Amino acid sequence: MTFQFGPIPDPDKDGIMEVHHYRRAVDDYDRDGALMDSPMLKHWFVINVCDVILGEDAMYERSPRDLFEKLQEISTSHQEYIDLMDIKDAQEADELFNPNPLTA
């Protein structure tokens, strides 16, 4: 899945300034801190994050509470996975550096 930018504005219908704002928002995509001062990019970002969490058009079909709870669930399950991998790595390191004399 790639980041989806909004529809390209028509300069005749939407005005040249809207085209300018669109181009700036697209250019800001790679700039650190751009979400703080680019409202158009911020809007696209929220739409894309919601789409990643719950599927296409989730922002329009779900409540903010649903989206936030799903994000918390994903974060929690990811942390549990990271913790499990850390425990597994620690066990493997312990077995490597402290071999059991009965099984060797």
GROMACS elastic network, one bead per residue, 0.5 to 0.9 nm:
[ bonds ]
;  ai    aj funct       b0    kb
    1     4     6  0.86643   500
    1    52     6  0.81931   500
    2    48     6  0.88460   500
    3    44     6  0.85231   500
    3    45     6  0.80805   500
    3    48     6  0.64871   500
    4    44     6  0.72725   500
    4    45     6  0.85265   500
    4    47     6  0.86106   500
    4    48     6  0.66574   500
    5     8     6  0.83517   500
    5    25     6  0.89740   500
    5    26     6  0.74036   500
    5    41     6  0.80681   500
    5    44     6  0.61927   500
    5    45     6  0.85701   500
    5    48     6  0.87247   500
    6     9     6  0.86920   500
    6    22     6  0.83424   500
    6    40     6  0.85749   500
    6    41     6  0.88636   500
    6    44     6  0.66051   500
    7    22     6  0.89556   500
    8    19     6  0.74557   500
    8    22     6  0.71758   500
    8    23     6  0.88830   500
    9    12     6  0.88080   500
    9    13     6  0.78285   500
    9    14     6  0.60534   500
    9    15     6  0.80301   500
    9    16     6  0.87451   500
    9    18     6  0.66330   500
    9    19     6  0.56932   500
    9    22     6  0.73841   500
   10    13     6  0.53247   500
   10    14     6  0.54322   500
   10    15     6  0.70390   500
   10    16     6  0.81428   500
   10    18     6  0.83535   500
   10    19     6  0.71931   500
   11    14     6  0.53112   500
   11    17     6  0.80256   500
   11    18     6  0.73391   500
   11    19     6  0.61673   500
   12    15     6  0.57050   500
   12    16     6  0.74853   500
   13    16     6  0.89159   500
   14    17     6  0.80659   500
   14    18     6  0.61226   500
   14    19     6  0.76638   500
   15    18     6  0.55520   500
   15    19     6  0.68241   500
   16    19     6  0.51075   500
   16    20     6  0.62806   500
   16    21     6  0.87806   500
   17    21     6  0.61583   500
   17    22     6  0.84893   500
   18    21     6  0.50764   500
   18    22     6  0.61097   500
   18    23     6  0.86610   500
   19    22     6  0.50155   500
   19    23     6  0.62191   500
   19    24     6  0.86004   500
   20    23     6  0.52321   500
   20    24     6  0.61939   500
   20    25     6  0.86299   500
   21    24     6  0.50825   500
   21    25     6  0.60963   500
   21    26     6  0.86335   500
   21    38     6  0.88551   500
   21    40     6  0.77655   500
   22    25     6  0.51463   500
   22    26     6  0.62678   500
   22    27     6  0.86444   500
   22    40     6  0.73857   500
   22    41     6  0.85739   500
   23    26     6  0.51146   500
   23    27     6  0.61329   500
   23    28     6  0.85261   500
   24    27     6  0.50006   500
   24    28     6  0.60075   500
   24    29     6  0.87834   500
   24    38     6  0.83216   500
   24    41     6  0.89545   500
   25    29     6  0.65158   500
   25    34     6  0.84617   500
   25    38     6  0.62817   500
   25    39     6  0.81660   500
   25    40     6  0.61738   500
   25    41     6  0.52485   500
   25    42     6  0.88402   500
   26    29     6  0.54328   500
   26    30     6  0.84361   500
   26    41     6  0.72758   500
   27    30     6  0.68623   500
   27    31     6  0.76848   500
   28    31     6  0.50242   500
   28    32     6  0.81638   500
   28    33     6  0.88840   500
   28    34     6  0.57674   500
   28    35     6  0.83611   500
   28    38     6  0.75157   500
   28    41     6  0.75064   500
   29    32     6  0.83319   500
   29    34     6  0.69883   500
   29    35     6  0.84536   500
   29    41     6  0.70891   500
   30    34     6  0.79210   500
   31    34     6  0.55609   500
   31    35     6  0.88201   500
   32    35     6  0.81310   500
   33    36     6  0.57558   500
   33    37     6  0.76392   500
   34    37     6  0.56191   500
   34    38     6  0.57756   500
   34    39     6  0.89693   500
   34    41     6  0.77226   500
   34    42     6  0.81384   500
   35    38     6  0.54623   500
   35    39     6  0.70915   500
   35    40     6  0.88040   500
   35    41     6  0.64190   500
   35    42     6  0.51236   500
   35    43     6  0.89257   500
   35    45     6  0.81493   500
   36    39     6  0.76571   500
   36    42     6  0.76416   500
   37    41     6  0.87515   500
   37    42     6  0.83305   500
   38    41     6  0.53620   500
   38    42     6  0.61017   500
   38    43     6  0.87143   500
   39    43     6  0.61610   500
   39    44     6  0.86789   500
   40    43     6  0.51826   500
   40    44     6  0.63701   500
   40    45     6  0.86023   500
   41    44     6  0.50553   500
   41    45     6  0.59800   500
   41    46     6  0.86395   500
   42    46     6  0.62580   500
   42    47     6  0.86952   500
   43    46     6  0.52777   500
   43    47     6  0.63596   500
   43    48     6  0.87100   500
   44    47     6  0.51203   500
   44    48     6  0.61337   500
   44    49     6  0.86046   500
   45    48     6  0.50981   500
   45    49     6  0.60745   500
   45    50     6  0.85367   500
   46    49     6  0.51524   500
   46    50     6  0.61299   500
   46    51     6  0.85273   500
   46    59     6  0.79311   500
   47    50     6  0.52476   500
   47    51     6  0.61749   500
   47    52     6  0.87472   500
   47    56     6  0.88605   500
   47    57     6  0.76197   500
   47    58     6  0.78936   500
   47    59     6  0.60493   500
   47    60     6  0.86967   500
   48    52     6  0.62239   500
   48    53     6  0.86817   500
   48    56     6  0.84941   500
   48    57     6  0.89460   500
   48    59     6  0.88041   500
   49    52     6  0.51139   500
   49    53     6  0.62175   500
   49    54     6  0.87213   500
   49    59     6  0.88519   500
   50    53     6  0.51036   500
   50    54     6  0.60588   500
   50    55     6  0.70659   500
   50    56     6  0.77599   500
   50    57     6  0.76063   500
   50    58     6  0.56312   500
   50    59     6  0.55966   500
   50    67     6  0.68609   500
   51    54     6  0.55634   500
   51    57     6  0.60512   500
   51    58     6  0.55876   500
   51    59     6  0.71677   500
   52    55     6  0.56847   500
   52    56     6  0.75118   500
   52    58     6  0.87138   500
   53    56     6  0.89655   500
   53    58     6  0.80542   500
   53    67     6  0.74512   500
   53    70     6  0.71051   500
   53    71     6  0.67998   500
   53    74     6  0.83449   500
   54    57     6  0.83583   500
   54    58     6  0.57098   500
   54    59     6  0.86338   500
   54    62     6  0.88183   500
   54    67     6  0.74601   500
   54    70     6  0.78114   500
   55    58     6  0.57223   500
   56    59     6  0.82220   500
   57    60     6  0.54470   500
   57    61     6  0.63415   500
   57    62     6  0.85648   500
   58    61     6  0.50360   500
   58    62     6  0.55533   500
   58    63     6  0.86230   500
   58    67     6  0.79775   500
   59    62     6  0.57542   500
   59    63     6  0.74075   500
   59    64     6  0.77322   500
   59    67     6  0.78154   500
   60    63     6  0.80650   500
   62    65     6  0.81389   500
   62    66     6  0.62546   500
   62    67     6  0.68135   500
   63    66     6  0.52427   500
   63    67     6  0.64447   500
   63    68     6  0.86810   500
   64    67     6  0.50923   500
   64    68     6  0.60379   500
   64    69     6  0.85054   500
   65    68     6  0.51326   500
   65    69     6  0.60095   500
   65    70     6  0.84949   500
   66    69     6  0.52108   500
   66    70     6  0.61358   500
   66    71     6  0.85860   500
   67    70     6  0.52234   500
   67    71     6  0.62147   500
   67    72     6  0.86989   500
   68    71     6  0.50206   500
   68    72     6  0.61885   500
   68    73     6  0.86036   500
   69    72     6  0.50141   500
   69    73     6  0.61459   500
   69    74     6  0.86381   500
   70    74     6  0.61724   500
   70    75     6  0.85359   500
   71    74     6  0.51003   500
   71    75     6  0.61118   500
   71    76     6  0.85727   500
   72    75     6  0.50119   500
   72    76     6  0.60526   500
   72    77     6  0.85568   500
   73    76     6  0.51297   500
   73    77     6  0.61130   500
   73    78     6  0.84435   500
   74    77     6  0.52399   500
   74    78     6  0.60173   500
   74    79     6  0.85627   500
   75    78     6  0.51139   500
   75    79     6  0.61689   500
   75    80     6  0.86467   500
   76    79     6  0.51052   500
   76    80     6  0.61861   500
   76    81     6  0.86367   500
   77    81     6  0.61925   500
   77    82     6  0.86594   500
   78    81     6  0.50401   500
   78    82     6  0.62101   500
   78    83     6  0.86058   500
   79    82     6  0.50118   500
   79    83     6  0.60915   500
   79    84     6  0.85283   500
   80    83     6  0.50785   500
   80    84     6  0.61312   500
   80    85     6  0.86655   500
   81    84     6  0.50391   500
   81    85     6  0.62182   500
   81    86     6  0.86255   500
   82    85     6  0.51350   500
   82    86     6  0.61979   500
   82    87     6  0.87177   500
   83    86     6  0.50453   500
   83    87     6  0.62748   500
   83    88     6  0.86591   500
   84    87     6  0.51564   500
   84    88     6  0.62227   500
   84    89     6  0.86435   500
   85    89     6  0.60632   500
   85    90     6  0.85107   500
   86    89     6  0.50918   500
   86    90     6  0.61085   500
   86    91     6  0.85947   500
   87    90     6  0.50725   500
   87    91     6  0.61628   500
   87    92     6  0.86464   500
   88    91     6  0.51008   500
   88    92     6  0.62009   500
   88    93     6  0.86041   500
   89    92     6  0.51173   500
   89    93     6  0.61172   500
   89    94     6  0.85153   500
   90    93     6  0.50871   500
   90    94     6  0.60458   500
   90    95     6  0.85861   500
   91    94     6  0.50299   500
   91    95     6  0.61597   500
   91    96     6  0.85580   500
   92    95     6  0.51104   500
   92    96     6  0.61122   500
   92    97     6  0.86721   500
   93    96     6  0.50099   500
   93    97     6  0.61036   500
   93    98     6  0.81406   500
   94    97     6  0.53390   500
   94    98     6  0.54980   500
   94    99     6  0.76696   500
   95    98     6  0.52076   500
   95    99     6  0.51924   500
   95   100     6  0.73740   500
   96    99     6  0.59618   500
   98   101     6  0.88269   500
   99   102     6  0.87591   500
   99   103     6  0.79981   500
   99   104     6  0.70940   500
  100   103     6  0.56108   500
  100   104     6  0.62858   500
  101   104     6  0.52174   500
